[in-house]
Amino acid sequence: MRALRCALLACVLLAALAGDAIPAVPPPALVCKLPRDSTGMLPPTARHGIVSHLPQYPVLSLATPRQRARSQLILDRLVAAAKRGNWRDVRAARRAGYDTTSRERKLGDRSVFFFHAERRQEPRGKSIFDFTRPKALIYANAPGRPLVLVGAMWSTRDGEVGPTPAGPILRWHSHVVCKEGKKRGLAPLPGGRCPPGATLRQGASEMLHVWFTGDLRSAFATTGPKRELCAAGLLPRDYCRRL
């Protein structure tokens, strides 16, 4: 993994204006460098980057009052849409077009993981970031428990730059993937290797997560904010005690 981090470092992409995604043609290989004086992480002002190089939480004080108000509006409308659509009920989510079929557990697997229930492809509206219609609903999948709604995800198409109407609070991340032709990128094999015919590169699509934690900072965490999700009662107590 260390070799992988050294081989593919994140770059700061141009910030997108509020509104539609900005079409872009990615170069053959997105091999970028972090700032010279960095400690392996992008600065908190970054709005785009490889997931492992973005800070977990946004720094709210870096946003303008208008940007903070926008982020709160996004969160409030997402929560309202979740209540209106009853997304906590996986049957209602399935009727809304989301594939709620999670992977089968291997024998003895007692892990708690975040399952992304993606919706079927739909014609795009005016913007890729319709915060009342996520690309995927995120559920906590714990052994012996029903799926619990914990967040939502949006994604861009290859080469698009996600809009950031809430400034540095709303950040899009990409992953290092094994890419073969036009096929969807897959996670690298152990040790950062790719199967024959695939190339290790920064994925050309971006993702954004929003979490149902109840507070603005952790709601816009890059990856699942487990402690805050525990405080909100969305993860099993025995799992939370081990954090």
C-alpha positions in Angstrom: 0.0 0.0 0.0 2.9 2.4 0.7 4.3 1.7 -2.8 0.8 2.4 -4.2 0.6 5.7 -2.3 4.0 6.8 -3.7 3.2 5.7 -7.2 -0.2 7.5 -7.4 -0.4 10.8 -5.5 -3.4 13.0 -5.5 -3.6 16.4 -7.2 -5.8 19.4 -6.5 -8.3 19.7 -9.3 -9.9 23.0 -10.3 -12.8 23.8 -8.1 -16.2 23.4 -9.9 -18.7 26.2 -9.8 -22.1 25.6 -8.4 -24.4 23.9 -10.9 -23.6 21.3 -13.6 -20.6 19.1 -13.7 -17.7 20.5 -15.8 -16.9 18.1 -18.6 -13.3 17.2 -18.9 -11.2 14.8 -20.9 -8.9 12.9 -18.5 -5.3 12.3 -19.6 -4.1 8.7 -20.2 -2.8 8.4 -16.6 -3.8 10.7 -13.7 -0.5 10.6 -11.8 -0.4 13.7 -9.6 1.7 15.0 -6.8 0.9 16.4 -3.4 2.2 19.8 -2.4 6.0 19.7 -1.7 5.5 20.6 2.0 2.6 18.2 2.6 2.5 15.4 5.1 0.8 13.0 2.8 -2.6 14.8 2.9 -4.2 17.5 0.8 -4.9 20.8 2.5 -8.4 21.3 4.1 -9.2 23.8 1.3 -9.1 20.9 -1.3 -12.4 20.0 -2.9 -11.2 17.1 -5.0 -8.7 14.3 -4.5 -7.9 10.7 -3.9 -9.9 9.5 -0.9 -6.9 8.6 1.2 -5.4 12.1 0.8 -8.5 14.2 1.7 -9.0 15.1 5.4 -11.8 13.0 6.9 -13.8 16.0 8.1 -14.3 19.5 6.5 -13.1 22.5 8.4 -16.4 24.5 8.7 -14.6 27.7 9.5 -13.0 27.8 6.1 -16.4 28.2 4.5 -18.2 31.4 4.0 -21.6 32.0 5.8 -23.3 31.4 2.5 -21.5 28.1 1.9 -22.3 26.9 5.4 -26.0 27.8 4.8 -25.9 25.9 1.5 -24.4 22.8 3.2 -27.1 22.9 5.8 -29.8 23.3 3.1 -28.4 20.3 1.3 -28.4 18.2 4.5 -31.9 19.3 5.5 -33.4 18.6 2.1 -31.7 15.2 1.9 -33.1 14.3 5.3 -36.5 15.4 4.2 -36.3 13.4 1.0 -35.3 10.3 3.0 -38.3 10.7 5.3 -40.6 11.4 2.4 -39.4 8.4 0.5 -39.2 6.2 3.6 -35.7 5.1 2.5 -35.1 3.5 5.9 -37.4 0.8 4.8 -35.4 -1.3 2.2 -38.7 -2.3 0.5 -39.6 1.4 -0.1 -36.0 2.0 -1.4 -36.3 -0.9 -3.8 -39.6 0.5 -5.1 -37.8 3.8 -5.6 -35.3 2.1 -7.9 -32.4 1.2 -5.6 -30.9 -2.3 -5.7 -30.9 -3.3 -2.0 -29.5 -6.8 -2.6 -26.3 -6.9 -0.4 -23.5 -9.4 -0.9 -23.8 -12.7 0.9 -21.7 -13.1 4.0 -19.0 -15.7 4.2 -19.2 -18.3 7.0 -18.1 -16.7 10.2 -18.1 -13.1 8.9 -19.1 -10.9 11.8 -18.0 -7.6 10.2 -20.1 -4.4 10.0 -19.7 -2.8 6.6 -21.3 0.0 4.6 -23.4 -1.3 1.7 -24.1 1.0 -1.3 -27.6 0.3 -2.8 -27.2 1.9 -6.2 -30.3 3.0 -8.2 -30.8 2.0 -11.8 -29.5 4.4 -14.5 -31.9 7.3 -15.1 -31.8 10.3 -17.5 -29.9 13.1 -15.9 -31.5 16.4 -14.9 -30.0 19.8 -15.0 -27.3 18.9 -12.5 -25.5 15.7 -11.4 -25.9 16.7 -7.8 -29.6 16.4 -7.1 -29.4 16.1 -3.3 -33.0 14.8 -3.2 -32.1 11.9 -5.5 -28.8 10.2 -4.6 -27.1 7.8 -6.9 -26.9 5.3 -4.0 -28.3 4.9 -0.5 -25.7 3.7 2.1 -26.8 1.1 4.7 -24.9 -0.3 7.6 -24.9 -4.1 7.2 -24.4 -5.8 10.5 -24.7 -9.6 11.1 -28.2 -10.5 12.5 -29.6 -7.0 12.0 -31.7 -5.5 9.2 -30.0 -2.9 7.0 -29.9 0.5 8.6 -29.8 3.7 6.5 -26.7 5.7 7.4 -25.9 7.9 4.3 -26.2 8.7 0.6 -23.7 8.8 -2.3 -23.5 10.7 -5.6 -21.1 10.0 -8.5 -19.9 11.7 -11.7 -19.3 10.1 -15.0 -15.8 9.5 -16.2 -14.0 12.8 -16.7 -16.5 15.1 -15.0 -15.7 17.3 -12.1 -18.3 17.4 -9.3 -19.8 20.8 -8.4 -19.1 22.2 -5.0 -21.8 24.7 -4.1 -21.0 24.5 -0.4 -17.3 25.3 -0.9 -14.7 23.3 1.1 -17.5 21.6 3.1 -18.6 19.6 0.0 -15.7 17.5 -1.3 -15.5 14.9 -4.0 -13.1 12.0 -3.9 -11.8 9.5 -6.3 -10.2 6.1 -5.8 -7.1 4.3 -7.1 -8.5 1.5 -9.2 -7.5 -1.2 -11.7 -9.0 -0.1 -15.1 -9.4 -2.3 -18.2 -10.7 -0.5 -21.2 -14.1 1.0 -20.7 -15.0 -1.4 -17.9 -15.7 -0.1 -14.4 -12.6 0.2 -12.3 -12.1 -2.4 -9.6 -10.2 -2.3 -6.3 -6.6 -3.4 -6.6 -5.5 -6.9 -5.5 -3.6 -7.3 -2.2 -0.3 -5.5 -2.5 -1.7 -2.9 -5.0 -1.4 -5.2 -8.0 -3.8 -5.4 -10.9 -5.0 -8.5 -12.8 -3.5 -9.1 -16.2 -4.8 -6.5 -18.8 -5.7 -3.9 -16.2 -3.8 -0.7 -15.4 -3.4 0.9 -11.9 -4.6 4.5 -12.1 -6.7 7.2 -10.4 -10.3 6.6 -11.2 -11.8 9.1 -13.7 -15.1 9.4 -11.8 -15.7 11.2 -8.5 -17.9 10.3 -5.5 -19.5 12.3 -2.7 -20.9 11.0 0.6 -23.3 12.6 3.0 -24.1 10.9 6.3 -27.1 11.0 8.6 -25.2 11.9 11.8 -27.2 15.0 12.7 -24.3 17.4 12.7 -22.9 19.4 9.8 -19.2 18.5 10.2 -19.5 14.7 10.3 -22.4 14.7 7.8 -19.9 15.7 5.1 -17.1 13.3 6.2 -15.2 11.7 3.4 -15.7 8.2 4.6 -18.1 6.7 7.2 -17.7 8.7 10.5 -18.2 5.6 12.7 -18.1 7.3 16.1 -20.7 9.9 15.1 -22.9 7.2 13.5 -22.6 5.3 16.8 -23.6 8.4 18.7 -26.7 8.7 16.4 -27.6 5.1 17.3 -27.1 3.9 13.7 -24.5 1.2 14.4 -24.7 -1.8 16.8 -23.7 -1.0 20.4 -21.3 -3.9 20.7 -19.5 -2.8 17.5 -19.3 0.8 18.8 -17.8 -0.3 22.1 -14.8 -1.7 20.2 -14.0 1.5 18.4 
